[in-house]
Amino acid sequence: MPLKSPRNYGPLATYICQCGCGEEFKAPYRANRKYKNHQHSTRASVRAFQRRQRLGLPDKRRNPTRSQKYPIKSLALQGGQYPIYWGLVARIIKAAASWTCEHCGKQFDPTGKAIESIDGRGRPIVLTVHHLDGNKSNCEYENLLACCPTCHLFIQANWAPGKPLPEEWNEAPQWMLRRGLKYSSK
């Protein structure tokens, strides 16, 4: 015979709380039961609100203030992780560069694949976006560079903002001057 709840609401079912605590609890069966109690549902909504704030996303409250609707701070994450909207950012940077490598000028089509080049395995070369300072969460325009994999690896290995230019470069590249990046002479 199945267990009955105290007020005879029907058989008890086992649930796992969705607020993040992972507690298992028994309660009368309801199709949309997610939280152990009201305190846990409040905890989950507070966590969701804090997550949205951390990501710089607009507030979902009914009447947010102007500053909550239009956050000024950058949409970057802490800890050097790619942000959840990285695909969109990368596509914007590639489109702003007219689907060309900003360093060597190689042309790419809007799918990001090189028009006439293939790698050693016969696959098309793709346009990448390089974080100049190495911090994946810094998605400011000055920090992002659309480039082919060859240039990406070369720049990543030989230069960072504020460092001397590599010997192979006689002068600062145009993309560096356009972004107003600091560099030191040799």
C-alpha positions in Angstrom: 0.0 0.0 0.0 1.5 3.4 -1.0 2.3 6.0 1.7 -0.4 8.6 2.1 0.4 12.2 3.0 -0.9 13.5 6.4 -3.9 15.4 4.9 -4.8 12.7 2.5 -3.6 14.6 -0.6 -2.8 11.3 -2.4 0.3 9.1 -2.6 3.7 10.5 -1.7 6.3 10.8 -4.5 10.0 11.2 -4.1 11.6 14.4 -5.6 15.0 15.9 -5.8 15.0 19.6 -4.9 16.0 21.8 -7.9 17.3 24.8 -5.9 20.8 23.5 -6.0 20.9 21.7 -2.7 20.0 18.3 -4.2 18.0 17.2 -1.2 15.7 14.3 -1.7 12.2 14.7 -0.2 8.8 13.1 -0.2 5.7 15.1 -1.0 2.2 14.6 -2.5 2.5 14.0 -6.2 2.3 17.2 -8.4 3.5 17.2 -12.0 5.5 20.4 -11.6 7.0 19.9 -8.1 10.5 21.3 -8.1 11.4 22.6 -4.6 11.3 21.1 -1.1 9.5 24.1 0.3 9.0 27.9 -0.2 12.4 28.7 1.3 14.1 26.5 -1.3 12.2 28.0 -4.2 13.2 31.5 -2.9 16.8 30.3 -2.7 16.6 29.1 -6.4 15.1 32.4 -7.6 17.8 34.4 -5.7 20.5 32.2 -7.3 19.0 32.8 -10.8 18.9 36.5 -10.1 22.5 36.6 -8.9 23.6 34.5 -12.0 21.8 37.0 -14.3 23.5 39.9 -12.5 26.9 38.3 -12.7 26.5 37.8 -16.5 25.2 41.4 -16.9 21.9 40.2 -18.4 18.8 42.4 -18.0 16.6 41.9 -14.9 13.4 39.8 -15.3 11.5 41.6 -12.5 8.2 43.2 -13.5 9.3 46.8 -13.1 13.0 47.0 -13.1 14.7 50.4 -12.8 16.5 51.9 -15.8 19.9 50.9 -14.5 18.7 47.3 -14.0 17.2 47.2 -17.5 20.3 48.6 -19.2 23.4 47.4 -17.3 26.5 49.5 -17.9 29.1 47.0 -16.8 30.6 44.6 -19.3 29.0 41.2 -20.0 32.2 39.5 -19.0 32.5 36.5 -16.7 35.0 36.2 -13.8 37.7 33.6 -13.9 38.7 33.7 -17.6 36.0 31.5 -19.0 34.3 32.0 -22.4 31.0 33.9 -21.8 27.7 32.1 -22.8 27.2 34.5 -25.7 30.8 33.8 -27.1 29.4 32.6 -30.5 27.6 35.8 -31.1 30.6 37.9 -30.0 33.0 35.9 -32.3 30.6 36.3 -35.3 30.3 40.1 -34.7 34.1 40.4 -34.6 34.5 38.3 -37.8 31.9 40.4 -39.6 33.5 43.6 -38.5 36.8 42.3 -40.0 34.8 41.6 -43.3 35.6 37.9 -42.9 39.3 38.4 -43.5 42.3 37.6 -41.3 43.2 41.1 -39.9 46.9 40.1 -39.8 47.7 38.5 -43.1 44.6 39.4 -45.1 43.4 35.9 -46.0 39.8 35.9 -47.2 37.1 33.7 -45.6 33.4 33.2 -46.5 30.6 34.0 -43.9 30.6 30.5 -42.6 34.1 31.2 -41.4 35.9 28.8 -43.8 38.8 30.0 -46.0 37.8 30.5 -49.6 40.8 28.8 -51.2 42.9 27.3 -48.4 42.9 23.9 -46.8 45.0 22.5 -44.0 47.4 19.5 -44.2 44.4 17.1 -43.6 42.4 18.5 -46.5 40.0 20.4 -44.3 39.2 24.1 -44.9 40.9 26.6 -42.6 38.5 28.5 -40.4 38.6 32.1 -39.2 39.3 32.3 -35.5 39.0 35.1 -32.9 42.1 35.7 -30.7 42.0 37.3 -27.2 45.1 39.5 -27.2 45.5 39.6 -23.5 44.8 35.9 -23.1 41.7 36.5 -20.8 38.7 34.7 -22.5 36.2 36.7 -20.5 37.5 40.0 -21.8 35.3 40.6 -24.8 36.1 44.2 -25.5 36.7 45.1 -29.2 40.3 46.2 -28.4 41.1 42.8 -27.1 39.7 40.7 -29.9 41.3 40.0 -33.3 39.8 38.0 -36.2 42.7 35.9 -37.7 43.5 32.6 -39.4 44.9 29.8 -37.2 48.5 30.4 -38.3 48.4 34.1 -37.4 46.5 33.3 -34.2 49.2 30.9 -33.0 52.0 33.2 -34.0 50.6 36.2 -32.3 49.7 34.2 -29.2 53.2 32.8 -28.9 55.2 36.0 -29.8 53.2 39.1 -28.6 50.9 40.4 -25.9 49.7 44.0 -25.2 52.6 46.1 -23.8 55.3 43.7 -24.9 58.0 44.4 -27.6 57.1 43.7 -31.2 58.4 40.4 -32.6 61.5 40.7 -34.8 59.5 39.5 -37.8 57.4 42.6 -37.7 59.2 45.7 -39.1 56.5 47.9 -37.8 53.2 47.6 -35.8 50.5 46.0 -37.9 47.4 48.0 -38.9 45.1 46.1 -36.5 47.3 47.1 -33.6 47.2 50.8 -34.6 43.4 50.7 -35.2 42.9 49.4 -31.7 45.3 51.9 -30.1 47.2 49.0 -28.4 50.4 49.8 -26.5 53.6 48.2 -27.5 57.3 48.9 -26.9 60.0 49.2 -29.4 62.6 46.5 -29.9 
